[in-house]
Amino acid sequence: MPMTITLKNIPDGIYAQLRQSADRHHRSLNSEVIACLERVLLPVAIEPEERLARIQRLRQPSAIKASSIDKAKRTGRP
């Protein structure tokens, strides 16, 4: 069952950003607040296949060679 809350003492800057975001997304202020809360509070489900693909991309060998790193660290040193 949906509940009603009232927000008080919202700083002007935050209110302005919220209003701009609501306008950009073509939502009411209330709907934008709910969308922001959902984005922050609800977990995002990642499919196992996507999680594995991310892991595999992270495990790919780097194109940066150790010699390049050493050279960059020495650059500008006496």
C-alpha positions as CSV (number, residue, x, y, z in Angstrom):
1,M,0.0,0.0,0.0
2,P,1.6,3.3,-1.0
3,M,2.4,5.7,1.8
4,T,2.5,9.5,1.8
5,I,5.4,11.5,3.2
6,T,6.1,15.2,3.4
7,L,9.6,16.6,2.9
8,K,10.5,19.8,4.8
9,N,13.4,22.2,4.7
10,I,14.8,21.0,1.3
11,P,17.8,23.3,0.5
12,D,17.1,25.6,-2.5
13,G,19.9,24.0,-4.5
14,I,18.7,20.5,-4.1
15,Y,15.1,21.6,-4.9
16,A,16.3,23.3,-8.1
17,Q,18.3,20.2,-9.2
18,L,15.3,18.0,-8.5
19,R,13.0,20.3,-10.4
20,Q,15.4,20.4,-13.4
21,S,15.8,16.6,-13.3
22,A,12.0,16.2,-13.2
23,D,11.6,18.5,-16.2
24,R,14.3,16.6,-18.2
25,H,12.6,13.3,-17.5
26,H,9.1,14.7,-18.2
27,R,8.0,13.7,-14.7
28,S,6.2,15.4,-11.8
29,L,8.3,16.4,-8.9
30,N,6.8,13.6,-6.8
31,S,7.6,11.0,-9.5
32,E,11.1,12.3,-9.7
33,V,11.6,12.0,-6.0
34,I,10.3,8.4,-6.1
35,A,12.6,7.6,-9.1
36,C,15.6,9.0,-7.2
37,L,14.8,7.0,-4.1
38,E,14.4,3.8,-6.1
39,R,17.7,4.4,-7.9
40,V,19.5,4.8,-4.5
41,L,17.7,2.3,-2.3
42,L,16.6,-0.6,-4.5
43,P,19.3,-3.2,-5.6
44,V,19.9,-3.6,-9.3
45,A,19.7,-7.2,-10.4
46,I,22.5,-8.2,-12.8
47,E,22.0,-11.3,-14.8
48,P,24.6,-14.0,-14.2
49,E,25.7,-13.8,-17.9
50,E,26.4,-10.1,-17.6
51,R,28.3,-10.5,-14.3
52,L,30.5,-13.2,-16.0
53,A,31.1,-11.0,-19.0
54,R,32.2,-8.1,-16.7
55,I,34.6,-10.4,-14.9
56,Q,36.0,-11.7,-18.1
57,R,36.6,-8.2,-19.4
58,L,38.4,-7.3,-16.2
59,R,40.6,-10.4,-16.5
60,Q,41.7,-9.5,-20.0
61,P,45.5,-8.8,-20.2
62,S,46.3,-5.1,-20.2
63,A,47.7,-3.5,-23.3
64,I,50.1,-1.5,-21.1
65,K,53.5,-3.1,-20.8
66,A,55.6,-3.0,-17.6
67,S,58.4,-1.2,-19.4
68,S,55.9,1.6,-20.3
69,I,54.9,2.0,-16.7
70,D,58.6,2.1,-15.6
71,K,59.4,4.7,-18.2
72,A,56.4,6.8,-17.1
73,K,57.5,6.6,-13.5
74,R,61.0,7.8,-14.4
75,T,59.9,10.7,-16.6
76,G,60.9,14.0,-15.1
77,R,63.1,12.5,-12.4
78,P,66.8,13.4,-12.2
